[in-house]
Amino acid sequence: MAKKDDIVLKHDIGILEDWVDRDFCARMTELFNEKFDANLVEMGMDKETPIEGGFTKNEVNFQHNNKRWDASFNMETFGRFQEDAERIRCAVCAGADLYFNAIGQNHPEWSKDAPRPNRETHQNAERLTLKVQRTPPGGGFNGPHCEQGPGDNSSRRYAVWMLYMNDVENGGHTAFPRHDLLLPPKAGTLVIWPAAFTHPHHGTPPTEDSWKMVITGWFTHPQQAVANDEEIFRHSKVEEGSD
């Protein structure tokens, strides 16, 4: 699936353009739209109808409130998507290899053989969840936020990934206001960035009848990841007030 071995790194945000085949993205987007629309029809609605509050139908979640306006589902919930989900997971992990290597190379003070702080990979992460998300014109999660939080699961996230499934002609950017960066949605582009408070981000609403489709998820440390004394020592050796 991957086409090339180069990655653009901006403020520790990794951008891999044309990482996934555009024809594959188009086919999957059509199937995802069918899934979303079928559940709206069951509720007597269509995709142009605003959904006040939100509801879940057949494992598809629709939200419309003062925080966000979009629809989503876990790709692996549905058997028809299993093979394609594995294909996407492999592509994301291949991109993650490049991303985490690029992060290391961006810090020459980390010697090749010495232990590196926060030397993350995808190999030891929990199995990736693939969240399909569709955003209508005027919608999205448009308030700045980061992906780590106080919950058990969200506190273990160390990186975020997002795969754009379609081109959005009007709006729909991913904005990183602290880094003065706007990423336009282009089908097949994979983006990976740190989950922490250093990288607040938000979507910009698609406009003029444009719709946005992405697949997104996180690299998350497993529970009880510290398994031996050496790891306990490595993770606990933190100097208070260091600069």
C-alpha positions, 0 to 999 in steps of 0.5 A: 500500500505504501508508495514511498519512503519519505516523510515531511516533519514539521514541529514533530508532526509527520506528514506522508503524502500519497501514502495510501492508494487514492483509488482504495481511499475512494472505494472505502469512502463510498462504502463508509458513506453507504454505512452512515446513510443506511443508518440515517435512513433507518432513523427517518433522516438523511445526511443533510438533516442536522441531528440534535444531540445525537444517537447511536444506531447499529454501532454507528454514532451520530453527534450534533452538539455544541462541542462537535458535529460528525458521525463515526464508527469503529471499522472493525465492528463490521465483518465486511471491513475486516480485510480492509482494516488490516490493510490500513493498519499495516499502512499506518504502522509502516508510516509510524516506523518512518515517523518515530525514526524521523523523530529520533534523527531530529535529535542528534544529541541522542547517540545511535546506541544510547537509550533514548528518552521517549523512544517510542515505536508502534510495535509495543502499542495496543492494537490500533483501533480504526475510527471512521469519521465523517464530517458534514459542511459546517461540522467537526470537532472545532475547538482546540484539544489534545489527545491525552487526558485523565482517563485510563485509556487516554492517559496512555496515548503517546501519538495520534494518527489520521488518514485522509480518505478524500480531498476536501476542496473547501475547508476541512483543514487540520489546524495546529494553532500553536505551530501556525500550521494548516493541513489540507485534507488530501486523499491518501495522506497520513499524518502522525503527531504527539498526543500530548499538550504540546500539540493542541489541534482542531478541525476547520469546518468543511464549507460549500457542500464539502464533506470530509472523511478520515480514519483516525486512532492512537498509539497507546501504551498497554496497561501494565507496560512496565514489566521488569526492574530495568523498565521500572528504573528507566521510567522512574529516573526523572529529575524534578525541576530539570531544564 
